[in-house]
Amino acid sequence: MDVTTFYALFSATCFTLLGLWWGVVQRHEDWMRDESLRGLVGGVYVSFLLPALMGLFAQVGGTEMPGIWRVSFVVVAVIGVVSTIRLLRSQRHAAVVQGPLMRHRWLVAVIYLLVAVVGAAPEIATPLGIRPIQAEAVLLILLIVLAHGLVWEFMISAAKRREETPDAVGSGRSA
């Protein structure tokens, strides 16, 4: 597959997932009222938004103007690292059931860091026999796979929490 086509499909898919997440959150207004859940909801939002933005910048820069995608990937990846670390700190003592992916959410920061490193020093991808923009594509795929898993664990955690405290949290569903 052509890299430009990949990034076009990837970015569109991420923005679609972002829109679907908005719909889910809209059906669960109680998540936004609960401080410990609100951060996780925002974390999911960022998990789809940042890769979508990188996909757009990859399309604009492409292989003809690599400086555009490289700089944007570094900047967006740094935002991803900072956002992930802030979320990890804020959720350290949250009363949310954490599955294996949530407990290892620090991997998201590591992948964002790798995205920034490849953007800043693209020659790192050369020994792999692929172009730097292809290495970035693999890293972005990993970010979205982790995001899907984290969403799944969050949804299960929120459902368990609702079962345990139905009066305190509310059902989050409107008639």
N, C-alpha and C positions, 0 to 999 in steps of 0.2 A: 504494500500500500504506500502510496505517495505520502510523504510527511505532511504536506499541506492539507491533504484530504483528511489524514488522521486528526490533525489539530482542529480542523473545522468540525468534524463529527464529535470529537472529544469535548470541545468547548460547548457546542450545542447540547450535548448530553448533560454536562455539568449544570448548565443553566436550566435545563428541564428538571433535573433533580432538585435544584434550588427552588424552583417554582412549586414542585410537589411538596417539598418540606414546608413552604409557606402554608400550603393547604392543610397539612397535618397539624402544624402549630395553631392555625386558626381554629381547628376543631378541639384543641386542648388549651383553652385560655388559662386554665389553672397552672400550666407550666410556667407561664410568664409571671404569675403572682407568687410563685415559690422561688425564693432566692437561689436555693441550691440547684434547682432545675433550669432556671433562666440562663445561667452560665453555660450549661450543657447544650441548651437549645441554640444559643449563639455560637457555640463551638461547632455544631453541625452545620450551621449556616456558613461559617467561614470555611469549613472543610470542603464545601462545594463551590463557594465563590472564588477563593484564591486560585485553585486549579483552572477554573473557567476563565479567569482573567489571564492567566499564563497562556492558555490555549489561544486566546484572542491575540495576544502580543506575538506569539509564535507565527500566527497567520500574517500579521502585519509585517514582521521582519523577515520571516522565511529564511531561505538559504541565501537570498540576494543581499540582505542587510542584517547579518547576524548580531550586530551591535544592539539592535532594538530588542530582540528577544533576550539576549544575554543580560542586558541591564535590567530589563523588566523582571526577568526570572529571579535575579539576585534580590531586587527590591521586594518583590512579592514574597519570595521565600523567607527573607528576614522578617517580614510582617508575620508570616506563618509561624516561624520559630518563636517570636515574641508572644504572639497570641496563644500558642500552645503552652508555653511556660506559664503565662499568666493564668490560663485555665487550670493547669495542673496545681498551681499554688492555691487558687481560690477554691478548688474542689478537694483539697487535701483532707478536710474534715467533714465533707458533705455527707449527709445521710442518704446516700444513693448506693444501691446495690451495684457493685462493680464486678463485671465479668472479666475474663482473661484479657480482652482487648482494652477495656477501660483501665485495667491495672498497668498495662504496658503502653499507654497512650504516649509516653515519651518517645516512642518510635516515630511518631508523626513529626516531632521536632527534629529527629535525626534525619529523616527523609528530606524535610525542608532544607536542612543544613546541606545535605548532599546536592540538592537542586541549586543552591546558592554557589557551592564550590564548583560544580560543573559549569555554571554560567560565568563565573569569574575566571576559571582556568579550564577552558574547554579541551585542552590537549590531554586531560586526564582520561577522556573517553577513547583516545586513539588506540591504546593497547587492547581495548575490547573489540576492535575492528568495526566500530560503528561511529557515525557522526555524533557530535555532541547533542544536537537537537533530538536525535533518536534516543540517546541515553536519558535525556530529560523526559522524553515521552514515557519511558519505562518507569521512571521515578514518579511521574504524575499518575500513572496507572496504579502504582502501589498506594499512593495517597488516597485515591478514590476507593480502592478495595478496602483499605483500613476505615475510611469514612463510612462505607456501607456496613461494615461490621460494628462500628461504634454506634451507628444509628440503630441497628438491630438490638444491641445490648441496652441502649438507652430506652428504647420502646419497651423491652421486657422489664427493665428496672422500674420504669414509670408505672407500668401495669401492676407490678408486684406492690409497689408503694401505695397505689390507689386501693388495692385489695386490703392492705393492712390498715389503712386509715381513710376509709371512704368519706367520713364526715369532715375530716380536717382538710383534705386535699380536694374533694369534690370529684365528680365523674368526668368533668371536662367535656361532656357531650351536650349539645343543645338539641332541643326537640324540633 
